[in-house]
Amino acid sequence: MIERLFRLREHGSTPAREVLAGCTTFAAMAYILVVNPAILADAGMPRAALVTATAVGAAMATLLMALLANLPLAMAPGMGINAFFAYAVCVGMGIPWQSALGFVCLNGVIFLALSVGGVRRKIVEAIPLPLKAAIAAGIGLFIAFIGLKNGGLVVANPATFVSLGDLTSPPVALFAVGVLLTCGLVARRTPAAILISVGVLAVIGLWVPNGQGGRVTQLPETWVSLPASIEPVFLKLDFGYVLREPLRALPVILTLLLVDLFDNIGTLIGVTKRAGLMNAQGEVPRLQRALTADSLAAILSSLLGTSTVVSYIESATGVQAGGRTGLTGVTVAVLFLLALFLTPILLAIPGVAVAPALVVVGILMFESMGEIDLKRFELAAPAVLTVIGMPFTFSISTGMGMGLIAAVVVSLVSGRGRENLTPFTCGLAGVFLLHFLEPWWLRHGG
């Protein structure tokens, strides 16, 4: 039955490898069970119910992707979108969280219409092949930067923007050792290298001081707990605000749509390319099904009571561990449901144990830059802008937009527009340009 559902032999995989990959992906993204409720609680939502909504939403959405598209993509409430939901929409604009959930649902419905109509597929196919390689590399650099930040090796500096962290700090030193350990294990082609490094660092952390009187890894007081009720946020979305204040609601819905649309497409391209699932023409397998699953997940998240569920770039960690099919996703989904009862254990895994995995996965994803002919400036300029745009703006979609606009302008000015561009590619760049200019025309209109 497993073979018939997921075609493991066709993808050169085994059940054991897929389960291991699922465990690796889950280990890299389990932090969302803590972070998402903490962010959305600032919008006035009940935190305990949000833990359950986050876990159930991640499990159901990942299962949808696994069964519909047979891809090793895990899904959960998106970082960035949850902050926009809580701080920009609810706190900043004073919109009730119930109404904001209504925006998320409408966003998902529009997503679904675009997916069924084939518009999202055309968007993916309109992205030039060199730019797809750059997107994968950019996401890799983005992941690596997040890992360095979470590990404390890169810190904010008002004078230089960022600077080196304190290597004499035991947690930062543990992170640095973890990066070297993970690199060494991957270089030796050790099976489950990333999962091993996470486990080893978590155990070592039991003896490493955290600088606050405790240890980096702290044993939980209890190992098992019952999940909190989801009732306070379940089906609490409200569409009334859209009808009462359409002019205030529309910009929010459009922003959600654009960010979700291009972040998800970027992740889909980056992870499938890293997994070797993309063909020579740069086409993603079962793309239509993947986009449909993604759209349904957005609607589902609003019903459960959380911000938009999206494809996670941490899926790349499972791909590196050997994940190639939806069985990886099924494993992640099961672990999210188990996490409802094992939350204390998961919370005991410190961030510095997971951060090295993000850095190493980022390094591995960056190798796709080798597929781009960097001696051709009209290809190099958009690619490099895409790669540096993602970590420096902390946004996958912004990096994609920078690269696409540059690709169109450089190709047209150099006289290679007919060779490198399609009308849909130009239209896509135009959408990004309008999105980037949105703050200006909102101010001008006001």
ChimeraX attribute file (.defattr): number of C-alpha atoms within 10 A of each C-alpha:
attribute: neighborCount
match mode: 1-to-1
recipient: residues
	/A:1	6
	/A:2	9
	/A:3	12
	/A:4	8
	/A:5	13
	/A:6	22
	/A:7	18
	/A:8	19
	/A:9	11
	/A:10	9
	/A:11	13
	/A:12	11
	/A:13	16
	/A:14	17
	/A:15	17
	/A:16	13
	/A:17	20
	/A:18	26
	/A:19	21
	/A:20	21
	/A:21	32
	/A:22	32
	/A:23	22
	/A:24	31
	/A:25	31
	/A:26	26
	/A:27	24
	/A:28	27
	/A:29	19
	/A:30	22
	/A:31	16
	/A:32	19
	/A:33	24
	/A:34	16
	/A:35	15
	/A:36	24
	/A:37	23
	/A:38	17
	/A:39	20
	/A:40	23
	/A:41	17
	/A:42	15
	/A:43	23
	/A:44	13
	/A:45	21
	/A:46	16
	/A:47	20
	/A:48	16
	/A:49	22
	/A:50	29
	/A:51	26
	/A:52	26
	/A:53	31
	/A:54	27
	/A:55	23
	/A:56	22
	/A:57	30
	/A:58	28
	/A:59	24
	/A:60	21
	/A:61	29
	/A:62	34
	/A:63	27
	/A:64	25
	/A:65	27
	/A:66	27
	/A:67	19
	/A:68	17
	/A:69	23
	/A:70	24
	/A:71	28
	/A:72	31
	/A:73	36
	/A:74	32
	/A:75	29
	/A:76	30
	/A:77	27
	/A:78	20
	/A:79	17
	/A:80	14
	/A:81	19
	/A:82	22
	/A:83	18
	/A:84	19
	/A:85	26
	/A:86	26
	/A:87	17
	/A:88	16
	/A:89	20
	/A:90	21
	/A:91	16
	/A:92	12
	/A:93	12
	/A:94	12
	/A:95	18
	/A:96	18
	/A:97	26
	/A:98	21
	/A:99	20
	/A:100	27
	/A:101	27
	/A:102	24
	/A:103	28
	/A:104	27
	/A:105	27
	/A:106	20
	/A:107	25
	/A:108	27
	/A:109	16
	/A:110	17
	/A:111	25
	/A:112	22
	/A:113	14
	/A:114	18
	/A:115	22
	/A:116	16
	/A:117	12
	/A:118	14
	/A:119	13
	/A:120	22
	/A:121	19
	/A:122	15
	/A:123	16
	/A:124	20
	/A:125	17
	/A:126	18
	/A:127	24
	/A:128	19
	/A:129	18
	/A:130	20
	/A:131	25
	/A:132	25
	/A:133	26
	/A:134	33
	/A:135	35
	/A:136	30
	/A:137	29
	/A:138	32
	/A:139	32
	/A:140	31
	/A:141	27
	/A:142	27
	/A:143	27
	/A:144	25
	/A:145	22
	/A:146	20
	/A:147	26
	/A:148	24
	/A:149	19
	/A:150	20
	/A:151	28
	/A:152	23
	/A:153	20
	/A:154	18
	/A:155	15
	/A:156	13
	/A:157	11
	/A:158	7
	/A:159	7
	/A:160	7
	/A:161	8
	/A:162	12
	/A:163	13
	/A:164	13
	/A:165	18
	/A:166	14
	/A:167	14
	/A:168	9
	/A:169	14
	/A:170	17
	/A:171	26
	/A:172	21
	/A:173	19
	/A:174	22
	/A:175	26
	/A:176	19
	/A:177	14
	/A:178	25
	/A:179	25
	/A:180	14
	/A:181	20
	/A:182	23
	/A:183	22
	/A:184	13
	/A:185	17
	/A:186	20
	/A:187	10
	/A:188	10
	/A:189	10
	/A:190	13
	/A:191	14
	/A:192	19
	/A:193	21
	/A:194	30
	/A:195	24
	/A:196	16
	/A:197	23
	/A:198	24
	/A:199	15
	/A:200	14
	/A:201	24
	/A:202	23
	/A:203	17
	/A:204	14
	/A:205	22
	/A:206	17
	/A:207	13
	/A:208	18
	/A:209	15
	/A:210	17
	/A:211	11
	/A:212	7
	/A:213	7
	/A:214	12
	/A:215	18
	/A:216	27
	/A:217	24
	/A:218	18
	/A:219	14
	/A:220	14
	/A:221	9
	/A:222	10
	/A:223	13
	/A:224	14
	/A:225	13
	/A:226	9
	/A:227	18
	/A:228	15
	/A:229	14
	/A:230	19
	/A:231	14
	/A:232	16
	/A:233	23
	/A:234	17
	/A:235	17
	/A:236	16
	/A:237	22
	/A:238	16
	/A:239	15
	/A:240	12
	/A:241	17
	/A:242	18
	/A:243	9
	/A:244	10
	/A:245	10
	/A:246	11
	/A:247	10
	/A:248	13
	/A:249	18
	/A:250	13
	/A:251	13
	/A:252	19
	/A:253	20
	/A:254	15
	/A:255	16
	/A:256	20
	/A:257	18
	/A:258	17
	/A:259	18
	/A:260	26
	/A:261	21
	/A:262	22
	/A:263	21
	/A:264	22
	/A:265	22
	/A:266	23
	/A:267	24
	/A:268	24
	/A:269	23
	/A:270	26
	/A:271	30
	/A:272	24
	/A:273	23
	/A:274	23
	/A:275	20
	/A:276	13
	/A:277	18
	/A:278	16
	/A:279	11
	/A:280	8
	/A:281	9
	/A:282	19
	/A:283	18
	/A:284	19
	/A:285	15
	/A:286	12
	/A:287	18
	/A:288	18
	/A:289	19
	/A:290	24
	/A:291	26
	/A:292	22
	/A:293	22
	/A:294	29
	/A:295	28
	/A:296	19
	/A:297	30
	/A:298	29
	/A:299	25
	/A:300	23
	/A:301	29
	/A:302	29
	/A:303	21
	/A:304	24
	/A:305	28
	/A:306	34
	/A:307	33
	/A:308	29
	/A:309	31
	/A:310	27
	/A:311	27
	/A:312	23
	/A:313	29
	/A:314	25
	/A:315	30
	/A:316	33
	/A:317	30
	/A:318	34
	/A:319	26
	/A:320	23
	/A:321	26
	/A:322	25
	/A:323	32
	/A:324	29
	/A:325	30
	/A:326	28
	/A:327	31
	/A:328	35
	/A:329	35
	/A:330	26
	/A:331	25
	/A:332	34
	/A:333	27
	/A:334	18
	/A:335	19
	/A:336	26
	/A:337	18
	/A:338	14
	/A:339	23
	/A:340	22
	/A:341	15
	/A:342	18
	/A:343	22
	/A:344	17
	/A:345	17
	/A:346	17
	/A:347	18
	/A:348	17
	/A:349	24
	/A:350	22
	/A:351	21
	/A:352	28
	/A:353	29
	/A:354	28
	/A:355	26
	/A:356	32
	/A:357	30
	/A:358	28
	/A:359	25
	/A:360	25
	/A:361	30
	/A:362	27
	/A:363	16
	/A:364	21
	/A:365	28
	/A:366	23
	/A:367	15
	/A:368	20
	/A:369	22
	/A:370	11
	/A:371	11
	/A:372	17
	/A:373	13
	/A:374	15
	/A:375	8
	/A:376	9
	/A:377	13
	/A:378	21
	/A:379	23
	/A:380	20
	/A:381	15
	/A:382	26
	/A:383	31
	/A:384	20
	/A:385	22
	/A:386	32
	/A:387	28
	/A:388	20
	/A:389	24
	/A:390	26
	/A:391	21
	/A:392	14
	/A:393	12
	/A:394	16
	/A:395	17
	/A:396	26
	/A:397	25
	/A:398	22
	/A:399	29
	/A:400	31
	/A:401	25
	/A:402	23
	/A:403	27
	/A:404	27
	/A:405	23
	/A:406	20
	/A:407	29
	/A:408	23
	/A:409	16
	/A:410	18
	/A:411	20
	/A:412	16
	/A:413	10
	/A:414	10
	/A:415	11
	/A:416	13
	/A:417	17
	/A:418	10
	/A:419	9
	/A:420	16
	/A:421	17
	/A:422	15
	/A:423	11
	/A:424	14
	/A:425	22
	/A:426	18
	/A:427	15
	/A:428	19
	/A:429	23
	/A:430	16
	/A:431	15
	/A:432	20
	/A:433	15
	/A:434	12
	/A:435	18
	/A:436	14
	/A:437	11
	/A:438	14
	/A:439	11
	/A:440	12
	/A:441	12
	/A:442	10
	/A:443	8
	/A:444	8
	/A:445	7
	/A:446	6
